[in-house]
Amino acid sequence: MWYVSTRGMAPRVDFEGALFSGYAPDGGLFMPEEIPHLDRETLRAWSTLSYPGLVKELCALFIGPELIPRDDLHDLIDRAFRRFRLREVVRLARLRDGLNVLELWHGVTYAFKDLSLCCTAQFLQYFLEKRDKHVTVIVGTSGDTGSAAIESVQGAKNVDIIVLLPKGHCSKIQELQMTTVLKENVHVFGVEGTSDELDEPIKAMFADAAFARQHNLMSLNSINWARVLVQMAHHFYAYFQCAASLDTHPLPPVEVVVPTGAAGNVTAGCIAQKMGLPIRLVVAVNRNDIIHRAIQQGDFSLSAAVTPTLASAMDIQVPYNMERIFWLLSGSDSQVTRALMEQFEKTQGLKLPKELHSKLSEAVTSESVSDAAITQTMRRCWDENRYLLCPHSAVAVSCHYRQTAGQQPSVPRCCLAPASAAKFPEAVLAAGLSPETPDEILALEHKETRCTVMQREDDWTLMLRATVEDISRRWGATPCQPPSSQPGVGLLNMDTTFSIESQGS
């Protein structure tokens, strides 16, 4: 399995190369050169698998056994899910009026990011140990990505992680999940700015290619292909749990509602569709609605500013994984994708070509949900089911309520739930409900914290560079070898850089 850039100007790489890369050298994102199609019998066979079993099958399709032998791959995935609170890892809640909620938040940080990041970190450490390498991961987060990334690599001997969080823009619990981790390889900064603003010094680090190479920088956000790969399992599991029967021809559809910011989970769903999974995708966003406008009107352009919402982890202006979706729907046309994204980067807005917009609106539908609708949905779900939703999950469930108006849906529908309500007591209170907080989250209040503040007047890029240089001195980092021009060489063996994000999806 080879991976190519959505912009078509970079050498193809293997899975190891895609893993250790963020953006491709030409600014694009890596995608599989070929997407396998699953026949009916394979889908029927997979329908009995557990969630971890589906992750194993999907990863085996996209990771060559010459890179990670099958037995090693299974061991890595089993190890990744070892600390989840449920043996089955995820759980489907079947509620009133055909409401199905897939709980993706039973990992250590109570958010869906644990699922993909714990696996990605295992793959990362597998290759680092084989190559005897060290990397420094830089993460900008709007909430959940930072804590899940820290959890996935804290204490790892071959990885240091630097996290920038937007001080005052995360929930208190999200912030404590990051600042209470005191391991030597974890470095947390609280930035006096928004999640978009804190991305700027990170971009500056990776824009300095020589510096990034010298210090072996990388990222783990949802631009990283490995995370999208694992997230495909959400859609397969949702389908198999909700489909009425796999004995009919054609296979029955299931609608999957995906709350998103950066479109990583949506991208995973679109690839699952291409593989033959008969799902209908609904994109659910908050008032930061660039994806919704792109689907409805073909308008892929930035708003004047990010709108703060109760679903704060989805308060994102630039859903970078949409580039992957444009590439998929344009028939893997890298020339079209490159032209579109270069225009977007230059003007911060574009009108999608008519054919691409038509394909996008056929592949997915969308809704934008207000804060008022979020709190109303949280209250209704509690009143009808005694079930607490986090505000992000409520964005998805609001779509379900709008569609059904109290009736059973004509097609089975599954709403993805990215986080536990326990992480967002402020939103639960705003909905007029009582938070239910697990003891381990309450205990965060009493733990020692460590966080370096980046004040508005500080030079954030300079502070970040100094931290990276200190880490490299401790590890005795030396520049990598010159890049190989051979197509398919893993990027760990090349001069390249890597880049983690705000939540999104």
C-alpha positions as CSV (number, residue, x, y, z in Angstrom):
1,M,0.0,0.0,0.0
2,W,1.4,3.3,-1.1
3,Y,0.4,6.8,-0.2
4,V,0.3,9.9,-2.5
5,S,-0.1,13.6,-1.8
6,T,-3.5,15.2,-2.6
7,R,-1.5,17.8,-4.5
8,G,0.4,15.4,-6.6
9,M,3.9,17.0,-6.4
10,A,5.5,14.8,-3.8
11,P,7.0,11.3,-4.0
12,R,4.8,8.5,-2.9
13,V,5.6,6.9,0.5
14,D,4.7,3.8,2.4
15,F,2.7,3.8,5.7
16,E,5.8,4.6,7.8
17,G,6.4,7.6,5.6
18,A,2.8,8.8,5.9
19,L,2.8,8.2,9.7
20,F,5.9,10.3,10.3
21,S,4.5,13.0,8.0
22,G,2.0,15.7,8.7
23,Y,1.7,17.6,5.4
24,A,3.4,16.2,2.4
25,P,6.4,18.1,1.1
26,D,4.2,19.8,-1.5
27,G,1.7,21.0,1.2
28,G,-0.8,18.3,0.5
29,L,-2.1,15.5,2.7
30,F,-1.3,11.8,2.2
31,M,-4.0,9.5,0.9
32,P,-3.9,5.8,-0.1
33,E,-2.9,5.5,-3.8
34,E,-5.7,2.8,-4.1
35,I,-8.7,2.3,-1.9
36,P,-9.7,-1.3,-1.6
37,H,-13.3,-2.3,-2.3
38,L,-14.9,-4.7,0.2
39,D,-17.3,-7.3,-1.3
40,R,-20.5,-8.3,0.3
41,E,-19.0,-11.5,1.9
42,T,-16.2,-9.5,3.5
43,L,-18.7,-7.1,5.0
44,R,-20.8,-9.9,6.3
45,A,-17.7,-11.5,7.9
46,W,-16.7,-8.2,9.5
47,S,-20.2,-7.7,10.9
48,T,-19.5,-10.0,13.8
49,L,-16.2,-8.3,14.8
50,S,-15.6,-6.2,17.9
51,Y,-14.5,-2.7,17.6
52,P,-10.8,-3.6,18.2
53,G,-11.3,-6.5,15.6
54,L,-12.4,-3.9,13.0
55,V,-9.4,-1.7,13.7
56,K,-7.1,-4.7,13.2
57,E,-8.7,-5.6,9.9
58,L,-8.7,-2.0,8.5
59,C,-5.1,-1.4,9.6
60,A,-4.0,-4.7,8.0
61,L,-5.5,-3.4,4.7
62,F,-3.5,-0.2,4.8
63,I,-0.3,-1.2,6.5
64,G,1.9,-3.7,4.6
65,P,3.0,-6.8,6.6
66,E,6.6,-6.0,5.5
67,L,6.4,-2.9,7.7
68,I,4.4,-4.3,10.7
69,P,3.9,-8.1,10.6
70,R,0.2,-9.1,11.3
71,D,1.0,-10.5,14.8
72,D,2.9,-7.4,15.8
73,L,0.1,-5.2,14.5
74,H,-2.5,-7.1,16.6
75,D,-0.3,-6.8,19.6
76,L,0.1,-3.0,19.1
77,I,-3.6,-2.5,18.8
78,D,-4.4,-4.7,21.9
79,R,-1.8,-2.6,23.8
80,A,-3.4,0.6,22.6
81,F,-6.8,-0.2,24.0
82,R,-5.6,-1.7,27.2
83,R,-6.4,1.3,29.4
84,F,-9.9,1.8,28.1
85,R,-12.7,1.5,30.7
86,L,-14.7,-0.9,28.6
87,R,-13.5,-4.2,27.3
88,E,-15.4,-3.6,24.1
89,V,-13.7,-0.1,23.9
90,V,-16.9,1.7,22.5
91,R,-20.6,1.3,23.3
92,L,-23.8,1.9,21.5
93,A,-26.6,3.4,23.5
94,R,-30.1,2.7,22.1
95,L,-32.5,5.4,23.2
96,R,-36.0,6.5,22.5
97,D,-37.4,7.2,19.1
98,G,-34.7,5.4,17.2
99,L,-31.9,7.5,18.7
100,N,-28.6,5.5,18.6
101,V,-25.6,7.1,20.2
102,L,-22.2,5.6,19.6
103,E,-20.1,6.4,22.7
104,L,-16.5,6.9,21.5
105,W,-15.2,8.3,24.7
106,H,-14.3,5.5,27.0
107,G,-10.6,6.1,26.9
108,V,-8.5,7.7,29.6
109,T,-9.3,11.3,28.6
110,Y,-13.0,10.7,28.0
111,A,-12.9,11.8,24.3
112,F,-12.8,10.1,21.0
113,K,-9.3,11.3,20.3
114,D,-8.1,8.5,22.6
115,L,-9.1,5.9,20.0
116,S,-7.0,7.0,17.1
117,L,-4.1,8.6,19.1
118,C,-3.4,5.6,21.3
119,C,-3.1,3.4,18.1
120,T,-1.0,6.0,16.3
121,A,1.3,6.4,19.2
122,Q,1.9,2.6,19.3
123,F,2.7,2.6,15.6
124,L,5.0,5.6,16.1
125,Q,6.9,4.0,19.0
126,Y,7.2,0.7,17.1
127,F,9.2,2.4,14.3
128,L,11.1,4.7,16.6
129,E,12.4,1.7,18.6
130,K,13.3,-0.2,15.5
131,R,15.2,2.8,14.1
132,D,16.6,4.0,17.5
133,K,15.2,7.5,16.8
134,H,13.7,10.3,18.9
135,V,11.1,12.8,17.8
136,T,9.5,16.0,19.3
137,V,5.8,16.2,18.7
138,I,4.3,19.7,18.6
139,V,0.6,20.0,19.3
140,G,-1.8,23.0,19.1
141,T,-5.2,22.1,20.7
142,S,-8.6,23.5,21.2
143,G,-9.2,20.9,24.0
144,D,-9.3,17.2,23.5
145,T,-6.4,16.6,21.1
146,G,-3.9,17.9,23.5
147,S,-4.9,15.7,26.4
148,A,-5.3,12.6,24.3
149,A,-1.9,13.2,22.6
150,I,-0.2,13.6,26.0
151,E,-1.8,10.5,27.3
152,S,-0.7,8.5,24.3
153,V,3.0,9.3,24.7
154,Q,3.6,10.4,28.3
155,G,6.6,8.6,29.6
156,A,7.7,7.3,26.2
157,K,11.5,7.3,26.0
158,N,11.7,8.1,22.3
159,V,9.1,11.0,22.2
160,D,8.9,14.5,23.7
161,I,5.6,16.3,23.3
162,I,5.0,20.1,23.4
163,V,1.3,21.2,23.7
164,L,0.0,24.7,23.2
165,L,-3.5,25.2,24.6
166,P,-5.7,28.4,24.3
167,K,-5.9,29.6,27.9
168,G,-9.5,30.3,28.9
169,H,-10.9,28.7,25.8
170,C,-10.9,25.1,26.9
171,S,-13.1,23.7,29.6
172,K,-11.4,23.6,33.0
173,I,-11.3,19.8,33.0
174,Q,-9.7,19.8,29.5
175,E,-7.0,22.1,30.7
176,L,-6.3,20.1,33.9
177,Q,-6.0,16.9,31.9
178,M,-3.0,18.5,30.2
179,T,-1.4,20.6,33.0
180,T,-1.5,17.8,35.6
181,V,0.7,15.5,33.6
182,L,4.2,16.0,35.1
183,K,6.2,13.5,33.1
184,E,9.6,14.8,31.9
185,N,8.7,14.3,28.3
186,V,5.6,16.5,28.5
187,H,5.8,20.3,28.0
188,V,2.6,22.4,28.2
189,F,2.1,26.0,27.3
190,G,-1.0,28.1,28.1
191,V,-1.3,30.7,25.3
192,E,-3.2,34.0,25.8
193,G,-5.0,33.6,22.5
194,T,-7.4,31.5,20.4
195,S,-6.7,28.1,18.9
196,D,-6.3,29.7,15.5
197,E,-3.7,32.2,16.9
198,L,-1.6,29.5,18.7
199,D,-1.4,27.7,15.4
200,E,0.8,30.5,14.0
201,P,4.0,29.8,15.9
202,I,3.6,26.1,15.2
203,K,3.3,26.8,11.5
204,A,6.4,29.0,11.8
205,M,8.3,26.1,13.3
206,F,7.4,23.7,10.4
207,A,7.9,26.4,7.8
208,D,11.6,26.5,8.8
209,A,12.4,23.2,7.2
210,A,16.0,23.1,8.2
211,F,15.1,23.7,11.9
212,A,12.3,21.1,11.8
213,R,14.7,18.5,10.2
214,Q,17.5,19.2,12.6
215,H,15.2,18.7,15.7
216,N,13.1,15.8,14.3
217,L,9.7,17.6,14.7
218,M,6.4,16.0,14.0
219,S,2.7,16.2,14.6
220,L,-0.1,13.8,15.5
221,N,-3.3,15.8,14.6
222,S,-5.9,14.7,12.2
223,I,-3.9,15.6,9.2
224,N,-1.9,12.5,10.1
225,W,-3.2,9.6,8.0
226,A,-2.9,7.0,10.8
227,R,-5.6,8.8,12.8
228,V,-8.0,8.9,9.8
229,L,-7.3,5.2,9.3
230,V,-8.3,4.2,12.8
231,Q,-11.4,6.5,12.7
232,M,-12.8,4.5,9.8
233,A,-13.6,1.8,12.3
234,H,-16.2,4.2,13.9
235,H,-18.3,4.0,10.7
236,F,-18.0,0.3,10.2
237,Y,-19.0,-0.4,13.8
238,A,-21.9,2.0,13.7
239,Y,-23.1,0.4,10.5
240,F,-22.9,-3.2,11.7
241,Q,-24.6,-2.3,15.0
242,C,-27.5,-0.4,13.4
243,A,-28.2,-2.2,10.1
244,A,-31.4,-4.1,10.2
245,S,-30.0,-7.2,8.3
246,L,-27.1,-8.0,6.1
247,D,-29.2,-10.7,4.3
248,T,-30.9,-8.3,1.9
249,H,-29.7,-7.2,-1.5
250,P,-28.5,-4.6,-1.8
251,L,-27.3,-4.1,1.7
252,P,-29.5,-1.7,3.7
253,P,-28.2,1.9,4.3
254,V,-27.5,3.4,7.7
255,E,-27.2,7.1,8.3
256,V,-24.2,8.2,10.4
257,V,-24.3,11.7,11.9
258,V,-20.8,13.1,12.4
259,P,-20.2,16.2,14.7
260,T,-17.0,17.7,13.4
261,G,-14.7,20.7,13.2
262,A,-11.6,19.7,11.1
263,A,-13.5,17.0,9.1
264,G,-11.2,14.1,10.1
265,N,-14.1,11.8,11.1
266,V,-16.0,12.9,8.0
267,T,-13.0,12.0,5.8
268,A,-12.9,8.5,7.4
269,G,-16.6,8.1,6.6
270,C,-16.1,9.1,3.0
271,I,-13.3,6.6,2.6
272,A,-15.5,3.9,4.2
273,Q,-18.2,4.8,1.6
274,K,-15.6,4.4,-1.2
275,M,-14.8,0.9,0.3
276,G,-18.4,-0.2,-0.2
277,L,-19.9,0.5,3.2
278,P,-23.5,1.6,2.5
279,I,-23.6,4.6,4.9
280,R,-25.2,8.0,4.4
281,L,-23.2,10.8,6.0
282,V,-24.6,13.8,7.8
283,V,-22.1,16.5,8.8
284,A,-23.1,18.3,12.0
285,V,-21.3,21.5,12.9
286,N,-21.8,24.4,15.3
287,R,-22.0,28.0,14.3
288,N,-18.5,27.8,12.8
289,D,-20.1,26.5,9.6
290,I,-17.6,26.5,6.8
291,I,-18.2,22.8,6.0
292,H,-21.9,23.3,6.1
293,R,-21.7,26.3,3.7
294,A,-19.4,24.2,1.4
295,I,-21.9,21.4,1.2
296,Q,-25.0,23.6,0.9
297,Q,-23.8,26.4,-1.3
298,G,-20.3,25.5,-2.5
299,D,-18.9,28.3,-0.4
300,F,-15.6,27.2,1.1
301,S,-14.5,30.5,2.7
302,L,-13.5,31.7,6.1
303,S,-15.8,33.8,8.3
304,A,-14.6,37.0,9.8
305,A,-13.7,35.2,13.1
306,V,-14.2,32.1,15.0
307,T,-17.5,32.1,17.0
308,P,-17.1,30.8,20.5
309,T,-19.7,28.1,21.2
310,L,-20.7,25.5,23.9
311,A,-19.2,22.9,21.5
312,S,-15.8,24.5,21.9
313,A,-13.7,21.7,20.5
314,M,-15.4,22.3,17.1
315,D,-14.7,26.0,17.1
316,I,-12.5,25.8,14.0
317,Q,-12.2,28.0,11.0
318,V,-10.0,25.8,8.7
319,P,-11.2,22.2,8.3
320,Y,-8.0,21.0,6.6
321,N,-9.2,17.4,6.0
322,M,-11.7,18.8,3.5
323,E,-8.7,18.7,1.1
324,R,-8.8,14.9,1.3
325,I,-12.5,14.9,0.6
326,F,-12.1,17.2,-2.4
327,W,-9.4,14.9,-3.7
328,L,-11.6,11.8,-3.2
329,L,-14.6,13.3,-4.9
330,S,-12.7,14.7,-7.8
331,G,-11.5,11.2,-8.8
332,S,-8.1,11.6,-7.1
333,D,-7.4,14.6,-9.3
334,S,-4.4,16.2,-7.7
335,Q,-4.2,19.0,-10.2
336,V,-7.7,20.2,-9.4
337,T,-7.1,19.8,-5.6
338,R,-3.8,21.7,-5.7
339,A,-5.4,24.6,-7.6
340,L,-8.3,24.8,-5.2
341,M,-6.2,24.7,-2.0
342,E,-3.6,27.1,-3.3
343,Q,-6.5,29.5,-4.1
344,F,-8.0,29.0,-0.6
345,E,-4.6,29.6,1.1
346,K,-4.1,32.8,-0.9
347,T,-7.6,34.3,-0.7
348,Q,-9.1,32.4,2.4
349,G,-12.1,31.6,0.3
350,L,-13.3,29.9,-2.9
351,K,-16.4,28.8,-4.7
352,L,-16.3,25.1,-5.4
353,P,-16.5,24.0,-9.1
354,K,-20.0,23.0,-10.0
355,E,-19.2,19.3,-10.6
356,L,-17.3,19.0,-7.3
357,H,-20.0,20.8,-5.3
358,S,-22.6,18.4,-6.9
359,K,-20.5,15.4,-5.8
360,L,-20.0,16.7,-2.3
361,S,-23.7,17.4,-1.8
362,E,-24.5,13.9,-3.1
363,A,-21.9,12.3,-0.8
364,V,-22.9,14.1,2.4
365,T,-25.6,16.3,3.8
366,S,-25.2,18.8,6.6
367,E,-26.7,20.9,9.4
368,S,-25.4,23.8,11.5
369,V,-26.6,23.9,15.2
370,S,-26.8,26.9,17.5
371,D,-26.0,27.0,21.2
372,A,-29.7,27.3,21.9
373,A,-30.3,24.1,20.0
374,I,-27.4,22.4,21.8
375,T,-28.8,23.1,25.3
376,Q,-32.4,22.2,24.2
377,T,-31.1,18.9,22.8
378,M,-29.2,18.1,26.0
379,R,-32.4,18.8,28.1
380,R,-34.6,16.8,25.8
381,C,-32.3,13.8,25.8
382,W,-32.1,13.9,29.6
383,D,-35.9,14.2,30.0
384,E,-36.7,11.4,27.6
385,N,-33.8,9.0,28.4
386,R,-32.0,10.1,31.6
387,Y,-29.0,10.3,29.3
388,L,-26.4,13.1,29.5
389,L,-24.9,14.3,26.2
390,C,-21.8,16.4,25.9
391,P,-22.4,19.6,23.8
392,H,-20.5,18.1,20.8
393,S,-22.7,14.9,20.9
394,A,-25.7,17.2,21.2
395,V,-24.8,18.8,17.9
396,A,-25.3,15.4,16.3
397,V,-28.4,14.4,18.2
398,S,-30.0,17.8,17.4
399,C,-29.9,16.7,13.7
400,H,-31.6,13.5,14.7
401,Y,-34.4,15.3,16.5
402,R,-34.9,17.7,13.6
403,Q,-35.3,14.9,11.2
404,T,-37.6,12.6,13.2
405,A,-39.9,15.0,15.0
406,G,-40.7,12.2,17.5
407,Q,-41.0,9.5,14.8
408,Q,-38.8,6.5,14.1
409,P,-36.4,7.4,11.3
410,S,-37.1,5.7,8.0
411,V,-33.4,4.7,7.8
412,P,-31.5,3.6,10.9
413,R,-29.5,6.5,12.2
414,C,-26.4,6.5,14.4
415,C,-25.0,9.7,16.1
416,L,-21.3,9.7,16.9
417,A,-20.6,10.9,20.4
418,P,-17.1,12.3,20.6
419,A,-16.8,13.1,24.3
420,S,-18.4,12.4,27.7
421,A,-20.6,15.1,29.3
422,A,-18.3,14.8,32.3
423,K,-15.7,16.9,30.5
424,F,-18.1,19.8,30.0
425,P,-19.9,20.6,33.3
426,E,-20.2,24.3,32.2
427,A,-22.3,23.2,29.2
428,V,-24.4,20.8,31.3
429,L,-25.2,23.6,33.8
430,A,-26.0,25.9,30.9
431,A,-28.6,23.3,29.8
432,G,-30.1,23.4,33.3
433,L,-28.9,20.0,34.2
434,S,-26.7,18.5,36.9
435,P,-23.2,17.4,36.0
436,E,-22.1,13.8,36.8
437,T,-18.4,13.9,37.4
438,P,-16.3,10.7,37.8
439,D,-13.9,10.5,40.8
440,E,-10.9,10.5,38.6
441,I,-11.9,13.8,37.0
442,L,-12.7,15.3,40.4
443,A,-9.3,14.3,41.5
444,L,-7.7,16.5,38.9
445,E,-8.6,19.6,41.0
446,H,-6.2,18.5,43.7
447,K,-3.2,17.6,41.6
448,E,-0.1,19.6,41.0
449,T,-0.1,21.5,37.7
450,R,2.7,22.6,35.4
451,C,2.1,25.0,32.6
452,T,4.2,27.8,31.1
453,V,2.2,30.9,30.1
454,M,2.7,32.5,26.7
455,Q,1.5,36.1,27.3
456,R,0.1,38.2,24.5
457,E,3.3,40.4,24.4
458,D,5.7,37.4,24.3
459,D,7.4,36.1,21.2
460,W,5.6,32.7,21.0
461,T,7.7,31.4,18.2
462,L,10.9,32.2,20.1
463,M,9.7,30.5,23.2
464,L,8.7,27.4,21.2
465,R,12.1,27.3,19.4
466,A,13.9,27.6,22.8
467,T,11.9,24.6,24.2
468,V,12.7,22.5,21.1
469,E,16.4,23.3,21.3
470,D,16.5,22.4,25.0
471,I,14.9,19.0,24.3
472,S,17.4,18.4,21.5
473,R,20.3,19.3,23.7
474,R,19.0,16.8,26.3
475,W,18.8,14.1,23.6
476,G,21.9,15.1,21.7
477,A,19.9,15.5,18.5
478,T,21.8,15.7,15.2
479,P,20.5,16.5,11.7
480,C,18.9,13.7,9.7
481,Q,20.5,12.3,6.6
482,P,19.9,14.0,3.2
483,P,16.6,13.1,1.7
484,S,16.2,10.1,-0.5
485,S,14.6,10.7,-3.9
486,Q,13.5,7.1,-4.1
487,P,9.6,6.9,-4.3
488,G,8.2,5.1,-1.3
489,V,11.0,5.5,1.1
490,G,9.6,5.9,4.6
491,L,9.8,9.5,5.8
492,L,11.5,8.5,9.0
493,N,14.6,7.9,6.9
494,M,14.2,11.2,4.9
495,D,14.7,14.8,5.6
496,T,11.2,15.8,6.4
497,T,9.0,17.3,9.0
498,F,5.8,16.4,10.6
499,S,2.8,18.5,12.2
500,I,-1.3,18.2,15.9
501,E,-4.2,20.4,16.0
502,S,-7.2,21.7,17.6
503,Q,-9.9,19.2,18.0
504,G,-12.0,19.1,15.0
505,S,-12.7,15.6,14.4
